[in-house]
Amino acid sequence: MLQIERADPHSIEIALGVDIDMPAVAFVGIDDDRFVGSGGLAWGQDRCWLWFQVSDGKPEYARPVLQMARRLIRKAAQLGEPAVYTIRDPRFDTSPRLLKLTGFQFHALEDGNEVYRCDI
């Protein structure tokens, strides 16, 4: 069963070999003691960003992932953010549907990326 736990962003940088160069709050998804994904909120470029990454997805993760995305959007609202932004991952055919279900709408094409926005 998927468990979502708070994590240190630096630990995620090391585990995934990525650079989180903005202030962030991070969470990881664990299933049967296996890392299956991460996500959180990050602040940079005068925006609040929701980020999400799946290493080993399963259909049954959809509901907890949607709930977590909504929880993060509520957290951004509590912190006074007027909107949350995210970049659509073109590798996944389901990402437009996931974005729509969490309240995001296409905002702009920036640096070759589809940026979506969720007004709070």
N, C-alpha and C positions, 0 to 999 in steps of 0.2 A: 504494500500500500504506500502511496506517495506521501511523504512528509515534507513540509516546507519549513525551513528553519532559517533564522537570521544568521548572517555570516559576515566576516570581515572582508571588505572589498579587496584588500591586499592578498588574502588567501585565494580569492577567485582569480586575481591576476596571475598568480603563480600556477594554479591548477590548470587554467586554460591557455596560458601563454599570451595573455592580452594585456593591454595597457589601459587602466582606468585612470584617466588624467583629470577627473573632475571629482568634487566632493560627492559622495554617494552613500546610499544605504543599500545593502545587498542581502539577497536570500538565495538559498540553494534548495534544490529538490533532491531528496534521497529516497530510494526505493530498494528495499532489501540490502541496506548498507552500500548501495551503489549510487554514485553521483549521476543524476539524470538531467540536470539543468540548473540554470541560475537566472536571476533577474533582480530588478530593483529600480530605484530612482537615482538620477544623477543630475547635477546642476552645472551648466556651462553654456556659453554663448548666449547669456541672458535668457535661458530657457530651463525648464524642468523637463527632463527626459525620462521616459520609462524604457527600460531595456530588458530584453528577455532572450535567453539562449537555451536551446534544447540539445542535449547530446544523445539521448536515447528516449525518444518519445513513444508513448502508447496512447491509444484512443481514450483510455480511462483517465488520463491526466487532464483532459480538456476541462472538466468542471473545476478541479482545484486551481488550475492555471487561470481560468477566467475569474474565479473568486479572488485570487491573489492580485490580479491586475486591477480589479475594482477596488480592492483594499488599498493598493498603492495610490490609486487616483484619489481616494478619500483622504489619504495621508497628505498628499500634495495640497489638497484643498484646505486641510487643517493648518498647513504651513503658509497659507495665503497665496498659493499659486493660482493665477487665473486660467491656466491651461497646462496641459501635459503634451509633450511631443514624443514621437517615436519614428523610427525608420523601418519601413516594411522590408522584410527579408525576402528577396525575390527567389530564394532557393525553395521556398515552401508554397505550394499552391493554395494552402489553407490560410495563409497569413491575411489576405484581405477580409476573409470571413471573421477571423479572430479579431481583427481590428474593428470591424463593424459591430460585433457583439459587445465589445468593451467601450463603445462610444466614440471611436476615432473616425475622423473624416479626412480625406485627402486635403493637404494644405498647400504643398508646393514640391517642385522638383528642385533639389539643391545638391550641387556637386554630384550629379548623376544618381542621387538617392531619392526615392519617394518618401517624403516627410508627411506624416499624418499628425493631426492635432485633435485633442479632446478638450473642449471648453468645459470648465468647471463652473 
